[in-house]
């Protein structure tokens, strides 16, 4: 019996007993050598994060939430993506001893001389504009607790699109569209997310997250929003035409004037758009970057925004760029202390 089991399992066993695998996801892991290895790596990384993090209860809650998301996967590709994103998050936890803690107002506190990480740059976001403190302050706290996600340099490998803090992260369903752009250095890949209410009207839309990057690590991410019952084309070429005929809104990297600060901040380029979830509601977030054409300059962002989306009618999305499309709720400004 033992010999038969050994033949059925991959060379690299999972972190749990495959003989007791009961769920579909557990069986996928035990039957796939790569997934089994990722499961082992995650078990090791989670143990290391527990030893290096002062946020034990929060870390356990994040792990439980992640396992629920992983267990909702229907295929190996989804499981692999879930593991890669979680592994990155856990690796970053280990470096968070150099990041500031969060005070009662959900702002970050700078460590005193002699505390862990005193010789490393310390950074945290400060809340500069809030239209709803019950949303902005908890989200600010999550980004500050996971500040390493927004800072360079980043550990390899570099999955893209870049993950949000685990407590805010949504699972993206991969759409099998890939192609080379006109510039052969650029690889385009599309991820889809369904059931996201981005304008807060209680009705869900389908959001397509389009990630493009130069071979290496320079990239940009846009969002296209459609009615929930839309049927997306199977071919990328057809989809590109479909966008112009059916999109309710497009969130495309570009200039942003911070309209709700009324001239108190200089215009900047917004990029790396994502959809996050807090208290059962979804929001668009993006951060400022320095761009050289399609290439992103690898430095730390100055701002991160959290927004709702203003919709137009199909084929007539809101005009006027990001200032018109995004109805911002929160502005976070990055502060770095040397």
N, C-alpha and C positions, 0 to 999 in steps of 0.2 A: 504493500500500500504506500509506504514511504517512497519507494522508487518511482511509482507511478505519479505521485504528487510532485516529485522533483522534476520529472519530465514535463509536467504541465506548467511549471512555474518558470519565469525568466531566470537568467543566470544571476541577476542582482535582485535579491528578495526585497520586498517592501518592509517598512518599519513595523508593520503589524503582521499577525499570523494569517497568511493567505489561506490556510486550511479552514479558517473561520470566516472568510470573506462572504458577506451576505448581500450587500447592496450592489447595484449595477456599477457604481463608480469604483467600489473596492475590487470588483472582479476585473474591471478595465485596468486598474493599476497592477493587479497581480498578473495579468496576461500581457503586459507591455513592459519590456525591459527599461525603456526610457522613463516611463511614468513611475515605475518602481524605484528607479534610482533617484528621481526627483523627490519621491516621498521620503526616502532615507535622508536626503540632503535637507529637506524641510524639517524633519524631526531633530536633526543636529542643530540647525539654525535656530529653531524655536527654543531649544534648551539653552543655547548661548544667549539668546535675547532675554530669557527669563533671568539669567544670572547677571546680566548687565543693565537691566532696566529697573527703575524704581516704581514703575507703573504696572505692577504685577497683575492687579485685578483687571485693569483696562486691557492689558495684553492678552489675558485669558479670554476676555469678552470678544476682542478682535479675532482671536483664533477660532472661537466658537462660531462667530458670524461668517468667517471665511469658510469653515467646514460646511456650513449650511449652503453657501453659494457653490462650493465645489460639488457637493452632493446633488445639486440641481442640474449638473452638466449631463448632456445626453450622448457625448462622444469624446474620444480621446483628445481631439484638438482643443476642446473647451477645457478639459481637465489639465492639459499641459499648460495652457495660458494661465489658468488659475494658480498653478504651482509656481510658475515663473514670476508672476506678479507678487505673490506672497513671499517668495524667497527674497526678492529685492527689498520688500518692506522690512523683513526680519533682519536682514543684513544692516539696514540703515538704523535699526533700533540700537544696535551695539554702539554706534557712533553718537547716539543722542546724549551721552554724558557730557558732550561738549556744547550741547544746545541749552538755552535757558529754560528754566521751569516756568510754569504759568501761575500767575497770582489770582486772587479772588475775582478780579475784574476781567480774567481771561486775556490779560496782556502778559508779556514775557518779562521775567526778572533776570538781570545779568548776574552771573555767578561772581562771587567775591574772590579776591586773590587767594590762591592756595587751594581752591576747589578743583574738581576734575576738569580737565580740558582747558586750563587757564592759558596755555600757550597756543591755543587754536582760535581762529576767528569764530566769533559768536554772532548769531544773527537771529532775528525774530521779526514778525510782522506786527505793525501797530495799526490799530483801527482808526482810519482817517475820515470815514463817512459811513453812517449806518442809518438805514431807514427802518430797521427792525432789529433791535438788540437781541431779541430772543432767537433770531437766526444768525446774525453776524458774529456775536461773541462766542457761541459754541463752535462755529465753523472756524473762526480765528484760532481758537484754542487747539483744534485738531491740526491745523496747518502748522502752528508753532510747535506742537508736540512731535510733528513729523517734518520739521523744517529741512532736514537733510534731503528730502525729495526735491526741493527747489534750488539746491545749491550745487555749485561745481567745485571740484571735479566729482564725478559720479563713479561708483564702482562698476566694473564690467561683470557680466554682459549688460548692455543697455537696451532693455525691451522698449518698444515704442508702439503705440502712444505710451507716454510715461504714466505710471499709476498715480491715483489720488491717495490721500491718507486712507488706510483700511476702513475706518469707521464711516467714511463718506463715499467709498468706492462702489460703483455699479458694475455688474458683469456685462461685458459686451459680447454679443453673439457674432462670430466671425462670418462674413460673407465671402465666399471663395472667388473674389475678383482680384486678379493681379495683372499688371501690365507694365511695360516700360513706357515712360513718357517720351516726348519728342527728344528731350535730352537723355541719352542713354545712361547717364550716371544716376538718374532719378528713378527710384522704385516707388510705385504707388500701391497702397494697400487699403482696403476698406473694411471697416467694422460697422456693424449695425446694432442699434439698441431700440427695442420696442417699448411701448407703454411708458413714455416719459411726458409728463405734463409740464411744459416749459413756460407757459404763460399764466399758470395758476388758475385756469378756469374750470378745473375738474375734469377736463377731457384729455385723453391721452393722444399723443402723436407718435409717429415713427421718426426716429432721429438716426441719420446716417453720419458716422464720424469718418472723415476722409483723411487718412494720414499719408503724407508724402515725405520722402527724405532722400537726400543725396547719399550715395553709398559711403558709409562712414557713420556720422551721427548728426548731420545738419538736417532739420526737418521743419515741417509746419503742419498744422491740423485745422481742418474746417469742419463745420457741422451743417447739414442740410436737414430741414424739418418738413415732414409731409403729413397729410391726414392719416389717421391710424389705420384705416382700411385699405391703404394704397398697396398695390402689388408692384414690387420693385422688379425691374428687368434683370434677367440672368447674366447679361453681358455688359461689361463696363462701358463699351462704346455706346450702347443704347442708353445706358444710365446717364451718361454725360448730356445727352439731349433731353432725357426725361427730367432732369433737374430744372431746366429752364421752363418747362411746360407745367410742372406740378408742385414745385417747392412753395411752401408757405413763408419760409424765411431761410436765409443763408447767413451763417456766421463765419466770415472769411477773414483770415489774418490781414491786418492792415492798421491804418492810423486811428487813434482814439484820443478824444479831447477831454476826457473826464468831465462831462457836462455838469455833473452835480457838485463839482468843486468850484464852479463859477470862476474859472481862470486862475485858481490857486495852484494848479499843477500844469506842467508843460505837456503838450501832446506827446504821445509815445506810440510804439508799435505793439499791438496785442497779438498773441499767438498761443499755441498749445491749448486749444479749446477742449474742454471736457464737460461731461455732465456728472454732477455729484448729487447725492441724495442725503437729506437731513430731515429727520422726523417724518418720513414718508413722503416728502416733497422733493421735487427735482429742480436743480438750478444749473445754469451754465457758468463755468468759471474759465478764466484765461489769465495769462500773465504777460507782462511787458518783456520784450526781448530786443536785442540789437540784431538787425538783419542786414545782410549784404546780398541783395537779391533774394534767392531762395535759401541762402545759407544763413544759419543762425550762429551768431557769435556766442561762444560759450562763456558767458559771465552770469552773474546772479541777477535775477529780476529786480526791478525797483518797485513794481506794483503787482498785486493780484486782485482781480475783481470777481464779484459774485453777482449774477444777474438773472432776471427773467428775460423772456424774448417777446418782442412785439411782432405779431404776425400780420401779413397782408393776405390778399386773396391769391389763389394759385395763379402762377404766371405773372403776378404783380406783387412780389415780396416788397417789404418796406425799402424805400430808397433813401440814400444819404449816408451809407456806410454804417460802421459799428455804432456810432452815436445814436442813430435812429433805431437800429435793430435791437440793441441791448438796453433793457430797462434796469439799470444797476441798483442793487440793494446794499452792497458793501464794497468799500475800497480798503484794501490792506496795503500799507507801505512797508517795504523791507528796511530794517535798520541793522547795520553790521557794526559790531563793537570789536575792535582789534585788541 
